[in-house]
Amino acid sequence: MPRLIKLAATLNIAGTISLVLSLISNTPLQFSLTMTTGFILLASGVAVWLWMVVMEAVKKGMFS
Amino acid sequence: MEITLALLAVINISFIVFLLLKEWGSSTPRARKFVSLFTLGVFPIFWGLGVVVHDLKQVQKVSFCGKCHVMTDYVNSLNVDDTEPLSAVHYQNNWVPQEKACYACHTHYTMFGSTNAKLRGLTHLYVYYIKGAPEKIELYEKYENRECLRCHGPARKFAETKAHNLENDMLEQIRAGTRSCLSDGCHDVGHSLPSEEEDW
């Protein structure tokens, strides 16, 4: 299992959990922190996955 | 809605765990790529946007504003039995959406008004948790007539009311914002607060 997939999966899971916590947060501070953290982690996970896809496409010569 | 979003999250996390734990072998099977595409790409994008949009709608509600204890008196003032305070009159007559009453009045009616309102929410966080909530809460900037006139401006009653025509150019001054709707002697009670009632 490539290391990057594990990283993407970890970021994804962490971001998902944080965003789910934002749905049930009680105070504006909890809400802001969970939503911001979750969004950043989830976006990072997607970015890492996208990077893997692009790198594989480059390796297969799809951009040459 | 929250339950649906949470359930979808649980399903996606299950698929991610499946992706990580299954023995895919040394080659990269098409199935693994398909699962990766869905669980790490497509789903997080749409689900994440859905959660953010839902969350941003929640912050517009009166119940969200009322979560900070310094706002308790202001939220309670919406139900005061008095026809003078602007907030009570507008809320109780449903002249603003009751679920989003705070947001309806305290958001600027401009292209980036709602964005600025959200950013102002972050300022509230800074003031409340870091700077310390002030003893007397005041608006960060003057309340513009524009926010009143977006509804009342086109109204015939606004233009014909005697109190708005006491001077020759009074209406023009109000429309231009040079004379505030909240001037002393006019509509000068926004919220009826217990501390202010004691002063009377």
Interface residues (C-beta under 8 A of the other chain):
Chain A: M1 I5 K6 A8 A9 N12 I13 G15 T16 I17 L19 V20 S22 L23 I24 N26 T27 P28 L29 F31 S32 M35 G38 F39 L42 A43 G45 V46 W49 L50 V53
Chain B: E2 L5 A6 A9 N12 I13 I16 L19 L20 W24 S36 T39 L40 G41 P44 I45 W47 G48 V51 V52 H54 D55 Q58 V59 F64 K67 C68 G121 L122 H124 L125 Y129
